[in-house]
């Protein structure tokens, strides 16, 4: 497994996800476009409660940036913003700019121009792609100056290069990762997740084709996996709210 990038060179990266009791983050495809019209945010899980979604917005309010994959933005009318005004006030209280920066990862560069996130210009958007992907998506976004495109590898994303670039050039010191499973997998495999906010909801979906928190290649050996310790846990009306911190090893 590739070595982790020293935390001083990159942002602090927190993963926020909700899952069912059997580890699924979404159900059948027709359920994946569930929208919260008040927050312009896809329900990563429509089985999550309003309390869980409020937690997500509180987490965003403590972060400089939000990062997700292209399938996430294509699944609903979301803008990856801070949400209602009270969360903008919370950002200011936390010493942050009113609006977080937005990072969308697509190695292929094949992103849907019609996605709502691209129509909202309240903060810059970075499409993190490859040299191959950059050629595919540069032209459609030329008339949208708030959208930047940058390559981080020839045909595959260089995760270390991406995260270090975000801190050095975009001033991202804290960032929340919001899926999907393929993107999460890349961050886990390269030991780039420092913190996990996890909500376990009292429902089961089953189904081998339904997405999990980390899909994709996976980690080949248990000894290569980042270890986490639980630092917060509480149960509210059947939902478990957990917070983990990575156990750093030299």
KEKE-3310 file (N, C-alpha, C; in steps of 0.2 Angstrom, whole numbers, plus 5000, padded with zeros to 4 digits):
npx = (5004:5003:5012:5006:5002:5011:5002:5004:5007:4995:4977:4967:4957:4941:4929:4912:4898:4882:4874:4866:4861:4867:4877:4875:4875:4866:4851:4841:4843:4832:4830:4840:4840:4834:4829:4833:4824:4826:4839:4846:4852:4858:4850:4861:4857:4841:4836:4841:4839:4832:4840:4852:4855:4856:4867:4877:4878:4882:4895:4900:4901:4912:4922:4934:4933:4922:4922:4918:4913:4909:4897:4890:4886:4878:4867:4857:4848:4859:4870:4882:4884:4884:4871:4856:4855:4858:4869:4879:4881:4886:4898:4905:4907:4915:4927:4928:4926:4911:4906:4909:4923:4922:4925:4926:4928:4933:4940:4938:4933:4921:4908:4891:4886:4874:4871:4865:4875:4884:4878:4877:4886:4891:4903:4920:4923:4931:4936:4943:4954:4961:4974:4969:4955:4954:4955:4943:4933:4936:4932:4917:4915:4920:4913:4910:4917:4919:4922:4935:4947:4958:4972:4978:4987:4990:4981:4975:4970:4981:4982:4989:4995:4984:4978:4988:4990:4978:4979:4990:4988:4974:4971:4965:4963:4955:4944:4929:4925:4913:4909:4906:4907:4918:4927:4929:4936:4948:4954:4955:4963:4975:4978:4973:4962:4958:4948:4932:4915:4901:4885:4874:4860:4844:4839:4839:4845:4851:4856:4868:4872:4870:4877:4892:4901:4914:4919:4926:4943:4949:4958:4972:4978:4975:4985:4988:4978:4971:4970:4957:4950:4936:4930:4918:4901:4884:4867:4852:4835:4836:4846:4863:4876:4892:4910:4926:4944:4959:4972:4987:5002:5020)
npy = (4994:5011:5024:5035:5052:5065:5073:5087:5092:5091:5093:5092:5078:5073:5060:5059:5050:5041:5026:5010:4997:4986:4991:4998:5012:5017:5013:5004:5010:5019:5025:5033:5046:5055:5070:5084:5098:5110:5111:5109:5096:5080:5066:5056:5045:5040:5035:5041:5052:5069:5074:5068:5074:5087:5086:5084:5096:5104:5099:5102:5116:5117:5116:5120:5115:5104:5088:5077:5063:5062:5054:5057:5070:5069:5062:5070:5086:5094:5106:5107:5116:5127:5126:5132:5149:5149:5141:5147:5158:5150:5146:5158:5161:5151:5156:5155:5157:5163:5153:5137:5129:5119:5103:5092:5076:5067:5055:5052:5064:5065:5073:5079:5093:5099:5097:5103:5109:5115:5126:5135:5148:5153:5149:5144:5130:5116:5104:5090:5080:5070:5070:5065:5066:5080:5085:5081:5088:5102:5111:5112:5120:5132:5144:5146:5154:5152:5139:5128:5118:5105:5094:5079:5068:5056:5046:5041:5046:5055:5053:5059:5070:5077:5080:5087:5098:5105:5110:5119:5127:5130:5134:5125:5118:5110:5097:5090:5074:5066:5055:5046:5028:5023:5034:5036:5024:5026:5036:5029:5019:5025:5030:5042:5047:5055:5057:5050:5053:5044:5038:5026:5019:5013:5002:4989:4986:4976:4966:4964:4973:4985:5001:5003:5010:5010:5006:4998:4995:4991:4987:4976:4969:4966:4971:4983:4992:5007:5011:5015:5024:5025:5040:5047:5043:5040:5037:5041:5040:5027:5029:5028:5038:5041:5044:5044:5043:5043:5031:5036:5030:5029)
npz = (5000:4996:5005:5018:5016:5024:5037:5038:5026:5019:5019:5034:5034:5034:5034:5031:5033:5031:5035:5033:5045:5040:5033:5021:5010:5001:4993:4981:4964:4961:4973:4975:4971:4981:4987:4997:4998:5005:5009:4998:4995:4992:4999:5006:5011:5011:5022:5033:5046:5049:5059:5057:5044:5048:5056:5046:5040:5050:5051:5038:5041:5048:5040:5027:5014:5003:4997:4984:4973:4955:4953:4964:4964:4953:4956:4962:4965:4970:4978:4986:4995:5010:5016:5025:5031:5045:5046:5038:5046:5057:5051:5050:5063:5066:5061:5047:5029:5022:5013:5008:4999:4984:4978:4965:4960:4946:4936:4923:4918:4913:4917:4921:4914:4917:4930:4945:4954:4946:4942:4952:4958:4970:4976:4972:4961:4960:4947:4949:4940:4927:4915:4903:4907:4908:4895:4890:4897:4897:4887:4888:4900:4898:4899:4912:4924:4937:4939:4940:4932:4934:4932:4940:4937:4924:4918:4930:4946:4956:4972:4983:4977:4973:4986:4993:4984:4985:4998:4997:4986:4986:4999:5007:5023:5031:5027:5021:5016:5006:4999:4983:4987:4979:4978:4991:4994:4987:4995:5008:5004:5003:5015:5019:5027:5041:5051:5055:5053:5057:5054:5060:5054:5059:5050:5037:5021:5012:4998:4986:4976:4981:4986:4997:5011:5007:4991:4977:4974:4987:5002:5002:5012:5029:5038:5032:5033:5039:5056:5067:5081:5092:5097:5101:5104:5103:5105:5098:5097:5090:5080:5078:5082:5078:5080:5074:5076:5067:5071:5072:5065:5064)
capx = (5000:5007:5013:5002:5005:5011:4996:5006:5007:4989:4972:4964:4952:4935:4924:4905:4893:4877:4874:4861:4864:4871:4883:4874:4874:4861:4847:4840:4844:4827:4830:4847:4839:4830:4832:4831:4824:4828:4846:4849:4857:4855:4851:4866:4853:4835:4834:4844:4834:4834:4845:4858:4857:4859:4874:4881:4879:4887:4902:4902:4902:4919:4927:4936:4930:4919:4924:4914:4914:4904:4891:4886:4882:4873:4861:4851:4849:4863:4875:4887:4885:4883:4864:4853:4858:4861:4875:4883:4883:4891:4905:4908:4908:4921:4932:4929:4923:4904:4904:4915:4925:4919:4929:4922:4933:4931:4946:4937:4931:4914:4903:4885:4886:4867:4870:4864:4881:4888:4874:4878:4892:4893:4910:4923:4922:4937:4935:4949:4953:4967:4976:4964:4949:4954:4954:4936:4929:4938:4928:4910:4915:4924:4909:4909:4923:4919:4924:4942:4949:4965:4974:4982:4989:4989:4975:4973:4971:4987:4978:4994:4996:4978:4977:4994:4989:4972:4981:4995:4985:4967:4971:4961:4966:4951:4940:4925:4924:4906:4908:4904:4911:4924:4931:4931:4941:4955:4957:4956:4969:4981:4979:4971:4957:4960:4942:4926:4909:4897:4878:4871:4853:4840:4836:4843:4843:4853:4858:4875:4874:4869:4884:4894:4905:4920:4919:4932:4949:4949:4964:4973:4980:4973:4990:4989:4972:4972:4966:4953:4948:4930:4930:4912:4896:4878:4861:4846:4830:4838:4851:4869:4881:4899:4915:4932:4950:4964:4977:4993:5008:5026)
capy = (5000:5017:5027:5040:5059:5068:5078:5094:5093:5091:5095:5087:5075:5069:5057:5059:5045:5037:5019:5005:4993:4981:4994:5001:5019:5018:5007:5003:5016:5024:5029:5037:5053:5058:5077:5088:5104:5115:5111:5107:5091:5074:5062:5051:5039:5043:5032:5045:5057:5076:5075:5066:5079:5093:5085:5085:5103:5107:5097:5107:5122:5118:5114:5124:5112:5098:5084:5071:5060:5064:5051:5060:5076:5067:5059:5074:5093:5097:5112:5106:5122:5126:5125:5138:5154:5148:5137:5152:5161:5146:5146:5164:5160:5147:5159:5153:5161:5161:5148:5132:5128:5113:5099:5086:5071:5063:5054:5053:5071:5065:5076:5082:5100:5101:5096:5109:5111:5119:5132:5139:5151:5156:5148:5141:5123:5112:5098:5086:5075:5067:5073:5062:5069:5087:5086:5079:5093:5109:5115:5114:5124:5138:5150:5146:5156:5149:5132:5127:5111:5103:5087:5076:5062:5055:5042:5039:5052:5054:5056:5063:5076:5081:5083:5092:5104:5108:5114:5124:5132:5132:5135:5120:5116:5105:5095:5084:5069:5064:5049:5039:5023:5023:5039:5034:5019:5029:5039:5024:5015:5029:5032:5050:5049:5057:5057:5048:5054:5039:5037:5020:5020:5006:4999:4985:4985:4970:4967:4964:4978:4992:5004:5003:5016:5010:5001:4998:4990:4989:4986:4969:4966:4969:4975:4989:4996:5012:5009:5020:5023:5028:5045:5049:5038:5041:5034:5045:5037:5022:5031:5028:5044:5039:5048:5040:5047:5038:5030:5037:5026:5031)
capz = (5000:4996:5011:5018:5015:5031:5038:5038:5019:5016:5023:5038:5030:5038:5030:5034:5029:5035:5032:5036:5050:5036:5030:5014:5010:4997:4991:4974:4961:4961:4979:4976:4969:4986:4988:5003:4994:5009:5009:4991:4997:4991:5005:5005:5013:5013:5028:5038:5049:5049:5064:5053:5039:5052:5058:5040:5038:5055:5049:5033:5043:5051:5034:5021:5007:5003:4991:4982:4966:4951:4954:4970:4961:4947:4959:4964:4964:4976:4977:4990:4999:5018:5018:5027:5034:5051:5045:5036:5052:5061:5048:5051:5070:5066:5058:5040:5024:5022:5008:5007:4992:4982:4974:4962:4957:4940:4933:4916:4916:4911:4922:4918:4914:4919:4937:4949:4957:4942:4940:4958:4958:4976:4978:4967:4960:4956:4945:4949:4935:4924:4908:4899:4908:4907:4888:4889:4900:4897:4883:4890:4906:4897:4900:4919:4927:4944:4938:4938:4930:4935:4932:4945:4935:4917:4917:4936:4950:4961:4978:4987:4973:4974:4993:4994:4980:4988:5004:4995:4981:4987:5006:5011:5028:5033:5021:5022:5011:5006:4995:4985:4989:4975:4980:4998:4993:4985:5001:5013:5002:5003:5022:5019:5031:5048:5055:5052:5056:5054:5057:5058:5054:5061:5044:5033:5014:5009:4991:4985:4971:4984:4988:5004:5012:5003:4986:4973:4975:4993:5005:5001:5018:5036:5041:5028:5035:5045:5062:5070:5088:5093:5102:5103:5102:5106:5102:5098:5093:5086:5076:5082:5079:5080:5078:5075:5074:5065:5075:5068:5066:5061)
cpx = (5004:5007:5008:5006:5005:5005:4998:5006:5000:4983:4970:4958:4947:4930:4917:4900:4888:4876:4868:4865:4868:4876:4882:4873:4869:4857:4846:4841:4839:4827:4836:4846:4835:4833:4829:4830:4826:4835:4850:4854:4854:4855:4855:4862:4846:4832:4837:4839:4836:4839:4852:4860:4859:4866:4879:4883:4883:4894:4904:4904:4909:4924:4928:4933:4926:4921:4920:4916:4908:4897:4887:4883:4877:4867:4856:4853:4853:4868:4881:4889:4884:4876:4861:4857:4862:4868:4881:4886:4888:4898:4909:4911:4915:4927:4933:4925:4915:4902:4910:4917:4922:4923:4926:4927:4930:4937:4945:4935:4924:4909:4897:4885:4879:4866:4869:4870:4884:4884:4875:4885:4894:4900:4913:4922:4928:4935:4942:4949:4960:4969:4971:4957:4948:4953:4946:4931:4930:4934:4921:4910:4919:4920:4907:4915:4924:4921:4931:4943:4956:4967:4979:4984:4987:4983:4972:4974:4977:4984:4983:4995:4990:4977:4982:4992:4983:4974:4986:4992:4978:4966:4965:4964:4962:4945:4936:4924:4917:4904:4908:4909:4918:4929:4934:4937:4948:4958:4959:4963:4976:4982:4978:4965:4959:4954:4936:4920:4904:4890:4876:4864:4849:4836:4841:4840:4845:4855:4865:4877:4873:4876:4885:4898:4911:4920:4925:4937:4949:4957:4966:4975:4978:4978:4991:4983:4974:4967:4963:4951:4941:4931:4924:4907:4890:4872:4855:4841:4831:4843:4858:4874:4888:4904:4922:4938:4955:4969:4984:4999:5014:5029)
cpy = (5006:5021:5033:5047:5062:5073:5085:5096:5093:5093:5090:5084:5071:5066:5057:5055:5043:5031:5015:5001:4987:4984:4997:5008:5021:5012:5007:5010:5021:5028:5034:5045:5057:5065:5080:5095:5110:5116:5110:5101:5085:5070:5056:5044:5042:5040:5036:5050:5064:5078:5074:5071:5086:5092:5086:5092:5106:5105:5101:5113:5123:5116:5119:5122:5106:5095:5078:5069:5063:5061:5054:5066:5075:5064:5063:5081:5096:5102:5111:5112:5121:5125:5132:5143:5153:5145:5142:5156:5157:5146:5152:5164:5156:5150:5158:5158:5159:5155:5143:5131:5121:5109:5093:5082:5067:5061:5054:5060:5071:5067:5079:5089:5103:5100:5103:5113:5116:5125:5137:5142:5155:5155:5144:5133:5121:5106:5095:5080:5073:5071:5071:5065:5076:5089:5085:5085:5100:5113:5117:5119:5131:5145:5151:5148:5154:5142:5131:5119:5110:5096:5085:5069:5061:5052:5040:5045:5050:5058:5061:5070:5080:5084:5088:5099:5108:5113:5120:5129:5134:5134:5131:5117:5110:5104:5089:5080:5066:5059:5051:5034:5022:5028:5038:5029:5021:5033:5034:5020:5019:5032:5040:5052:5050:5056:5054:5050:5049:5039:5030:5020:5013:5003:4994:4985:4979:4971:4968:4970:4985:4994:5003:5009:5016:5004:5001:4993:4987:4988:4978:4966:4970:4973:4982:4994:5001:5010:5015:5019:5027:5033:5048:5044:5040:5039:5038:5042:5032:5023:5031:5034:5042:5044:5045:5045:5041:5037:5031:5033:5029:5026)
cpz = (5000:5003:5011:5018:5022:5031:5037:5030:5015:5021:5028:5035:5034:5033:5034:5029:5034:5031:5036:5041:5046:5032:5023:5015:5005:4995:4984:4971:4961:4968:4980:4974:4974:4987:4994:4999:4999:5009:5003:4992:4996:4998:5003:5006:5015:5019:5034:5040:5048:5054:5061:5048:5042:5054:5052:5039:5044:5054:5044:5036:5047:5046:5029:5014:5008:4996:4990:4975:4962:4951:4959:4967:4956:4950:4962:4963:4970:4974:4981:4994:5007:5020:5020:5030:5040:5051:5042:5042:5057:5058:5050:5059:5071:5063:5050:5035:5024:5018:5007:5000:4990:4977:4972:4958:4952:4936:4925:4913:4913:4916:4918:4919:4917:4926:4941:4952:4953:4940:4946:4958:4964:4979:4973:4967:4957:4954:4944:4945:4933:4918:4903:4900:4907:4899:4886:4892:4900:4893:4885:4896:4905:4899:4907:4923:4934:4945:4936:4936:4931:4935:4937:4943:4927:4916:4924:4941:4955:4967:4982:4983:4974:4981:4995:4990:4983:4994:5002:4990:4982:4995:5009:5017:5032:5028:5023:5016:5011:5001:4987:4987:4985:4977:4987:4998:4992:4991:5007:5011:5003:5010:5023:5023:5038:5053:5051:5056:5053:5058:5055:5059:5055:5055:5040:5025:5010:5002:4989:4980:4975:4987:4995:5005:5008:4998:4982:4974:4982:4995:5005:5008:5024:5039:5038:5030:5040:5050:5065:5077:5089:5099:5105:5100:5106:5102:5103:5094:5088:5081:5081:5078:5082:5077:5079:5073:5072:5070:5071:5070:5062:5057)
residu = (UNK:UNK:UNK:UNK:UNK:UNK:UNK:UNK:UNK:UNK:UNK:UNK:UNK:UNK:UNK:UNK:UNK:UNK:UNK:UNK:UNK:UNK:UNK:UNK:UNK:UNK:UNK:UNK:UNK:UNK:UNK:UNK:UNK:UNK:UNK:UNK:UNK:UNK:UNK:UNK:UNK:UNK:UNK:UNK:UNK:UNK:UNK:UNK:UNK:UNK:UNK:UNK:UNK:UNK:UNK:UNK:UNK:UNK:UNK:UNK:UNK:UNK:UNK:UNK:UNK:UNK:UNK:UNK:UNK:UNK:UNK:UNK:UNK:UNK:UNK:UNK:UNK:UNK:UNK:UNK:UNK:UNK:UNK:UNK:UNK:UNK:UNK:UNK:UNK:UNK:UNK:UNK:UNK:UNK:UNK:UNK:UNK:UNK:UNK:UNK:UNK:UNK:UNK:UNK:UNK:UNK:UNK:UNK:UNK:UNK:UNK:UNK:UNK:UNK:UNK:UNK:UNK:UNK:UNK:UNK:UNK:UNK:UNK:UNK:UNK:UNK:UNK:UNK:UNK:UNK:UNK:UNK:UNK:UNK:UNK:UNK:UNK:UNK:UNK:UNK:UNK:UNK:UNK:UNK:UNK:UNK:UNK:UNK:UNK:UNK:UNK:UNK:UNK:UNK:UNK:UNK:UNK:UNK:UNK:UNK:UNK:UNK:UNK:UNK:UNK:UNK:UNK:UNK:UNK:UNK:UNK:UNK:UNK:UNK:UNK:UNK:UNK:UNK:UNK:UNK:UNK:UNK:UNK:UNK:UNK:UNK:UNK:UNK:UNK:UNK:UNK:UNK:UNK:UNK:UNK:UNK:UNK:UNK:UNK:UNK:UNK:UNK:UNK:UNK:UNK:UNK:UNK:UNK:UNK:UNK:UNK:UNK:UNK:UNK:UNK:UNK:UNK:UNK:UNK:UNK:UNK:UNK:UNK:UNK:UNK:UNK:UNK:UNK:UNK:UNK:UNK:UNK:UNK:UNK:UNK:UNK:UNK:UNK:UNK:UNK:UNK:UNK:UNK:UNK:UNK:UNK:UNK:UNK:UNK:UNK)
# end
